[in-house]
């Protein structure tokens, strides 16, 4: 994450007010709740994980063991169990 120099974007009065509380440190200003996006909306990660989970469940239904699935997908058996339960409930 990069930073922006406060003096480039904020009025002097606001900088002086902030300096009363914190000076010479990095400060994170979160986005407004209304501007936040859900995880995975900017990339294809969410779709890829959904597809992967579907493959895992189908392989499980076709007889692949939880241990084999864990090894193949580099996940724990517990994660495989969670995926199977979630896919089963769909």
MOVEN-V729100 format. One record per backbone hydrogen bond with DSSP energy under -1.0 kcal/mol. NH is the residue of the N-H (numbers start at 0). CO is the residue of the C=O. If there is no record, write none. Layout:
nh->NH co->CO
nh->NH co->CO
This chain:
nh->7 co->4
nh->8 co->5
nh->9 co->5
nh->14 co->10
nh->15 co->11
nh->16 co->12
nh->17 co->13
nh->18 co->14
nh->20 co->17
nh->21 co->17
nh->34 co->31
nh->35 co->32
nh->40 co->37
nh->47 co->43
nh->48 co->44
nh->49 co->45
nh->50 co->46
nh->51 co->47
nh->52 co->48
nh->53 co->49
nh->54 co->50
nh->55 co->51
nh->56 co->52
nh->57 co->53
nh->58 co->54
nh->59 co->55
nh->60 co->56
nh->61 co->57
nh->62 co->59
nh->63 co->58
nh->68 co->64
nh->69 co->65
nh->70 co->66
nh->71 co->67
nh->72 co->68
nh->74 co->69
nh->79 co->75
nh->80 co->76
nh->81 co->77
nh->82 co->78
nh->83 co->79
nh->84 co->80
nh->85 co->81
nh->86 co->82
nh->87 co->83
nh->88 co->84
